[in-house]
Amino acid sequence: MNEWKNNLIMIAVLLLVFLAACAPPAAPAGDEPVYQTAEPTEPGAKEDVAATAAPAAEGKAEMALEGAVLVYERAGGLKSINPTAWSWRFYADGRIVGSDGREWQVPPEEIEKLVDDVLALGFTEFQASYIPEDTCCDRVTHTLTVQDGEQVYTVTVLDGADAPAELFEAVEMVNGYLLALPAE
Protein backbone atom coordinates (compact mmCIF):
# COMPACT_ATOMS: atom_id res chain seq x y z
CA MET A 1 0.00 0.00 0.00
CA ASN A 2 2.84 2.37 0.87
CA GLU A 3 4.47 1.75 -2.52
CA TRP A 4 1.16 2.57 -4.25
CA LYS A 5 1.01 5.91 -2.37
CA ASN A 6 4.57 6.76 -3.42
CA ASN A 7 3.76 5.98 -7.05
CA LEU A 8 0.62 8.14 -6.89
CA ILE A 9 2.60 11.06 -5.45
CA MET A 10 5.26 10.66 -8.16
CA ILE A 11 2.61 10.69 -10.89
CA ALA A 12 1.03 13.84 -9.42
CA VAL A 13 4.39 15.60 -9.31
CA LEU A 14 5.20 14.63 -12.90
CA LEU A 15 1.77 15.81 -14.03
CA LEU A 16 2.32 19.21 -12.36
CA VAL A 17 5.75 19.55 -14.00
CA PHE A 18 4.28 18.68 -17.39
CA LEU A 19 1.43 21.17 -17.02
CA ALA A 20 3.84 23.91 -15.95
CA ALA A 21 6.01 23.17 -18.99
CA CYS A 22 3.06 23.66 -21.34
CA ALA A 23 2.09 27.06 -19.96
CA PRO A 24 2.80 29.93 -22.34
CA PRO A 25 6.14 31.61 -21.57
CA ALA A 26 6.04 34.94 -19.81
CA ALA A 27 6.72 37.82 -22.18
CA PRO A 28 10.25 39.22 -21.75
CA ALA A 29 10.38 42.52 -19.89
CA GLY A 30 9.63 45.44 -22.15
CA ASP A 31 7.46 43.47 -24.58
CA GLU A 32 4.23 45.17 -23.59
CA PRO A 33 2.13 46.25 -26.56
CA VAL A 34 2.34 49.80 -27.82
CA TYR A 35 -1.05 51.49 -27.79
CA GLN A 36 -1.50 54.78 -29.57
CA THR A 37 -4.54 56.72 -30.47
CA ALA A 38 -4.75 59.42 -33.05
CA GLU A 39 -7.57 61.53 -34.34
CA PRO A 40 -8.18 61.29 -38.07
CA THR A 41 -7.16 64.44 -39.91
CA GLU A 42 -10.43 64.61 -41.87
CA PRO A 43 -13.91 63.52 -40.88
CA GLY A 44 -14.34 59.92 -42.00
CA ALA A 45 -10.62 59.50 -42.80
CA LYS A 46 -9.09 56.22 -41.67
CA GLU A 47 -6.20 56.33 -39.28
CA ASP A 48 -2.90 54.80 -40.43
CA VAL A 49 -2.15 52.69 -37.35
CA ALA A 50 1.22 51.48 -38.65
CA ALA A 51 2.40 55.03 -39.25
CA THR A 52 1.34 56.23 -35.80
CA ALA A 53 2.81 53.22 -33.96
CA ALA A 54 6.16 53.23 -35.82
CA PRO A 55 7.74 56.17 -33.97
CA ALA A 56 6.77 54.66 -30.60
CA ALA A 57 8.21 51.28 -31.59
CA GLU A 58 11.46 52.89 -32.78
CA GLY A 59 11.80 54.82 -29.53
CA LYS A 60 11.19 51.62 -27.58
CA ALA A 61 13.86 49.76 -29.57
CA GLU A 62 16.39 52.53 -28.95
CA MET A 63 15.53 52.47 -25.25
CA ALA A 64 16.11 48.69 -25.25
CA LEU A 65 19.63 49.24 -26.57
CA GLU A 66 20.59 51.72 -23.82
CA GLY A 67 23.74 52.63 -25.77
CA ALA A 68 24.54 49.06 -26.84
CA VAL A 69 24.92 48.02 -30.48
CA LEU A 70 23.46 44.54 -29.87
CA VAL A 71 21.17 43.17 -27.16
CA TYR A 72 20.40 39.47 -26.78
CA GLU A 73 17.57 38.38 -24.50
CA ARG A 74 16.60 34.81 -23.72
CA ALA A 75 13.48 33.84 -21.75
CA GLY A 76 11.78 30.56 -20.93
CA GLY A 77 13.08 27.09 -20.40
CA LEU A 78 12.47 24.95 -17.34
CA LYS A 79 10.23 26.87 -15.00
CA SER A 80 10.75 27.17 -11.26
CA ILE A 81 14.27 25.77 -11.35
CA ASN A 82 16.35 28.87 -12.04
CA PRO A 83 15.61 32.40 -13.25
CA THR A 84 14.11 32.09 -16.70
CA ALA A 85 15.17 35.39 -18.29
CA TRP A 86 18.65 36.62 -19.15
CA SER A 87 20.01 39.44 -21.28
CA TRP A 88 23.38 40.61 -22.54
CA ARG A 89 24.29 44.04 -23.91
CA PHE A 90 27.16 44.35 -26.36
CA TYR A 91 28.74 47.82 -26.62
CA ALA A 92 30.89 49.21 -29.45
CA ASP A 93 33.77 49.78 -27.00
CA GLY A 94 34.03 45.99 -26.43
CA ARG A 95 32.14 45.86 -23.17
CA ILE A 96 29.55 43.12 -22.62
CA VAL A 97 27.18 43.36 -19.66
CA GLY A 98 24.97 40.47 -18.53
CA SER A 99 21.74 40.82 -16.59
CA ASP A 100 23.34 38.72 -13.85
CA GLY A 101 25.83 41.54 -13.19
CA ARG A 102 28.82 39.96 -14.92
CA GLU A 103 30.85 42.08 -17.33
CA TRP A 104 33.49 41.27 -19.91
CA GLN A 105 35.85 43.43 -21.93
CA VAL A 106 36.74 42.17 -25.39
CA PRO A 107 38.42 43.88 -28.34
CA PRO A 108 35.89 46.28 -29.92
CA GLU A 109 36.61 44.69 -33.31
CA GLU A 110 35.04 41.44 -32.08
CA ILE A 111 31.75 43.18 -31.26
CA GLU A 112 31.82 44.97 -34.62
CA LYS A 113 32.42 41.65 -36.41
CA LEU A 114 29.63 39.92 -34.45
CA VAL A 115 27.16 42.67 -35.38
CA ASP A 116 28.31 42.62 -39.02
CA ASP A 117 27.98 38.82 -39.16
CA VAL A 118 24.43 38.97 -37.74
CA LEU A 119 23.47 41.69 -40.23
CA ALA A 120 25.06 39.69 -43.10
CA LEU A 121 22.50 36.94 -42.44
CA GLY A 122 19.75 39.30 -43.63
CA PHE A 123 18.72 40.39 -40.13
CA THR A 124 17.20 43.65 -41.36
CA GLU A 125 14.79 41.69 -43.59
CA PHE A 126 13.34 39.44 -40.87
CA GLN A 127 9.85 39.97 -39.49
CA ALA A 128 9.66 41.48 -36.00
CA SER A 129 8.23 38.29 -34.49
CA TYR A 130 8.23 34.56 -35.15
CA ILE A 131 6.05 33.44 -32.26
CA PRO A 132 3.46 30.81 -33.17
CA GLU A 133 0.01 30.76 -31.59
CA ASP A 134 0.85 27.46 -29.85
CA THR A 135 3.81 28.27 -27.61
CA CYS A 136 3.66 24.95 -25.76
CA CYS A 137 5.94 23.25 -24.32
CA ASP A 138 8.67 24.93 -22.35
CA ARG A 139 10.52 26.45 -25.30
CA VAL A 140 12.94 29.35 -25.16
CA THR A 141 12.16 32.78 -26.63
CA HIS A 142 15.12 34.67 -28.13
CA THR A 143 15.08 38.41 -28.84
CA LEU A 144 17.89 40.11 -30.76
CA THR A 145 18.07 43.87 -31.09
CA VAL A 146 20.74 45.21 -33.43
CA GLN A 147 21.71 48.73 -34.40
CA ASP A 148 22.69 49.20 -38.04
CA GLY A 149 23.79 52.79 -38.49
CA GLU A 150 20.85 54.91 -37.35
CA GLN A 151 18.34 52.05 -37.67
CA VAL A 152 17.44 49.66 -34.84
CA TYR A 153 15.97 46.23 -35.61
CA THR A 154 14.41 43.84 -33.10
CA VAL A 155 13.42 40.26 -33.88
CA THR A 156 11.83 37.75 -31.49
CA VAL A 157 11.75 34.03 -32.21
CA LEU A 158 10.60 30.97 -30.28
CA ASP A 159 12.60 27.74 -30.47
CA GLY A 160 11.05 25.48 -33.08
CA ALA A 161 9.06 28.29 -34.72
CA ASP A 162 8.60 28.51 -38.47
CA ALA A 163 11.34 31.10 -39.06
CA PRO A 164 14.23 31.55 -41.48
CA ALA A 165 17.21 29.29 -40.79
CA GLU A 166 19.42 32.39 -40.92
CA LEU A 167 17.63 33.80 -37.88
CA PHE A 168 18.40 30.68 -35.85
CA GLU A 169 21.96 30.90 -37.18
CA ALA A 170 22.19 34.48 -35.83
CA VAL A 171 20.91 33.35 -32.42
CA GLU A 172 23.41 30.48 -32.36
CA MET A 173 26.21 32.84 -33.40
CA VAL A 174 25.49 35.19 -30.47
CA ASN A 175 25.00 32.23 -28.07
CA GLY A 176 28.29 30.71 -29.25
CA TYR A 177 30.10 33.98 -28.67
CA LEU A 178 28.70 34.21 -25.14
CA LEU A 179 29.62 30.60 -24.36
CA ALA A 180 33.22 31.30 -25.41
CA LEU A 181 33.55 34.12 -22.83
CA PRO A 182 35.43 33.26 -19.62
CA ALA A 183 33.12 32.08 -16.82
CA GLU A 184 34.59 34.48 -14.28
Beta strands, then each sheet from edge to edge (+ up, - down):
strand 1: 70-76
strand 2: 85-90
strand 3: 95-98
strand 4: 103-105
strand 5: 129-130
strand 6: 140-148
strand 7: 151-158
sheet 1: 4+ 3- 2+ 1- 6+ 7- 5-
end
